[in-house]
Amino acid sequence: MATKNFENIVEDFEFLEDWEDRYRYVIEMGKKMPELDEALRVPATKVNGCASQVWIVPRIEGSGEEAVFDFDGDSDAMIVRGLIASLHALYSGLTISDVLGVDAAKELGRLGLDEHLSAQRSNGLTAMIARIRAVADAAKSGRLDNLEA
């Protein structure tokens, strides 16, 4: 399951012949993302397990499984900002229930990211996905207060 925005990225990647072009595309997605307000760059929003500085700030509209998930994110590394943009395209606008149902490894595998990221970047991407899933799980259970900044 993926959003229309993520499907658009998959389609664009199909037209890009080599990984260098795809890498530039990911970086361009990162450049287009708005910067996160400095006040939101706090320990509560920081993602542990990333080589770069990464912050994810969830925005949940509604409550329970049918609440709609979105987030703002940022990083001090351009490629990581692009990875955050990819995750935003994958998850933004889904219900909490759907967020928990996404097989992120499979979906991101469609982009070939798993084959071309360094071990550190892959670990960071896994940590970001784990953070998103933890937020969705907390929102589903009504325990979001202890995860938000």
Secondary structure, 3 states (H helix, E strand, C coil): CCCHHHHHHHHHHHHCCCHHHHHHHHHHHHHHCCCCCHHHCCCCCECCCCCCCEEEEEEEECCHHHCEEEEEEEECCHHHHHHHHHHHHHHCCCEHHHHHHCCHHHHHHCCCHHHHCCHHHHHHHHHHHHHHHHHHHHHHHCCHHHCCC
